[in-house]
Amino acid sequence: MAKLAAHTKLNASTLVEVIVAMVILLTVFAMGMFIFSNLFKSTTSVRQLAIRKQLSRIEHDYIQGELSEDYVIIDSVGYAIQRDELADYPDCIKLKIYAEDLLTNKINDSLISIQLSNSISTNTEEVSYE
Amino acid sequence: MFSFYKQQENKLLTKEVLRNMLESATNWSKSNYFSYTDTLITDFLYAEDSLFIQKSAWGLYDVVTIRAKYKQDTLTQAFLLGMETLDTTVLYVADEDRNLSVSGETKIVGTAFIPKAGIKPTYVDGNFFKGKEEIVEGKITYSERNLPTIGEERLQQMFNIEPELSTGYLEQSKFSFFKETYYHYESQPIYLNATQFIGNIIIKSDSLINIAKDCQLEHIICIAPIVKIEAGFQGNIQAFAQDSILVEKDCRLTYPSSLVLFAPSEGHPSGIRIADNVHIAGTVLLYEKERSMVPHILELGKDIKLTGDVIAFGLLKYKYPLTVNGSTYCYRFVTQTQTTLYENYLIDVTLNRKALSPFFIKTPIWQQQDKKTSNSIAAWLN
């Protein structure tokens, strides 16, 4: 049987060093996973993008006079249109359009703008959202 | 890579919010109830946004600057505001108990306000009126003894500007509307030669401002008793004078230019003289507070083309042919052939309201009794 010489050195880590290194690596991986999952959650979903686009479209149609109703439902999202007069500016209105998710009953997004009253057309050739 | 995508997405969203804010602020500034003031609002449309709107008079128009801030980003916008042209008035001749006569190839398209004595075709130098039988292609209404009222405060404001005397030479050429207005004031005559001035600058002299052909001027204001524009000049200015304005031949004053003479009530007659072959797009205004015994004269040369408003609180003397695409207001027309002086004769004059573009924005100079007019953007300034 071969015997190790008394003065031979082996390059290796101790058990404690390995455990500490593992803990550090696991912590770094955990932080990375956490950041990664947060990024996924905070990304705008396709649905949100569609809602945002729909809000712009509804605003445009309302100004063109192609929308007479104050509430429209499209793809399980209810769009409520609110028109507020501005007290000191009788020729202006504040147009608020809210998108409400009908599944969760929460306000998903909103679009607020100021329009001139005389720029809102009254010729209602209604547009269909189906 | 993911965070980069997220960053770009946030930028696009912020830009969209800022654009919405700018558009809303622009609509708001167009309101007839929006006063000349600096307005700072936070939480204008969304939380953490802020908006700063400055509206003030800039010559015959209004200038509006908007700064919209959302989170760390800012967008800015500046423009000249004027009045949308909703009326169809092509001609307004005050009623001095004289009829209006037309001859030659005169054409009047639009609503005409004429004296109660009426309008009739006639012979001048052997030429009869060659136009349509109804003479005016549009509605005919009777005019009053005086021209419609002008908002005088805007003109007074221009002549009440009293800046400090300038000592240095003007080195800068571009002046932003987002900064303070730059004033250059001299008591001596000012000769602008081969200079470029664009934007937020007012040049004032106590005697004369002479603008040479090789100047590049855009959106600036000149104020002096006498303003002279040399032959061949091309540019866009607003000139305010109290004694005379002289525009030499072949000049092209682009939209939206203004030539305004605010004549003193009595004293020596003042006038605007525009030489041959000049094209002006904007407003030519000869105004006096009260009718003087010796009327002031707005003199137009041959082959002149005016697009916009021509307003003479006095005599409008012209050489034919003359073309005005827009509206003409005067107390009396005067023209001279080789042998005869004609008053209230329209000879080879084309007054065409329909030829004026529907996108042509006029100055809000007329005194509005109600606040139902629509304002619109005459020119972008940034």
HADDOCK unambig.tbl for C-alpha pairs under 7 A between the chains (distance, minus, plus):
assign (segid A and resid 43 and name CA) (segid B and resid 6 and name CA) 6.85 0.50 0.50
assign (segid A and resid 89 and name CA) (segid B and resid 31 and name CA) 6.94 0.50 0.50
assign (segid A and resid 89 and name CA) (segid B and resid 33 and name CA) 5.61 0.50 0.50
assign (segid A and resid 91 and name CA) (segid B and resid 31 and name CA) 6.27 0.50 0.50
assign (segid A and resid 92 and name CA) (segid B and resid 28 and name CA) 6.78 0.50 0.50
assign (segid A and resid 92 and name CA) (segid B and resid 31 and name CA) 6.73 0.50 0.50
assign (segid A and resid 112 and name CA) (segid B and resid 45 and name CA) 6.13 0.50 0.50
assign (segid A and resid 113 and name CA) (segid B and resid 20 and name CA) 6.85 0.50 0.50
assign (segid A and resid 113 and name CA) (segid B and resid 24 and name CA) 5.40 0.50 0.50
assign (segid A and resid 114 and name CA) (segid B and resid 24 and name CA) 4.58 0.50 0.50
assign (segid A and resid 114 and name CA) (segid B and resid 27 and name CA) 6.49 0.50 0.50
assign (segid A and resid 114 and name CA) (segid B and resid 28 and name CA) 6.53 0.50 0.50
assign (segid A and resid 115 and name CA) (segid B and resid 24 and name CA) 6.49 0.50 0.50
assign (segid A and resid 115 and name CA) (segid B and resid 27 and name CA) 5.72 0.50 0.50
assign (segid A and resid 116 and name CA) (segid B and resid 27 and name CA) 6.03 0.50 0.50
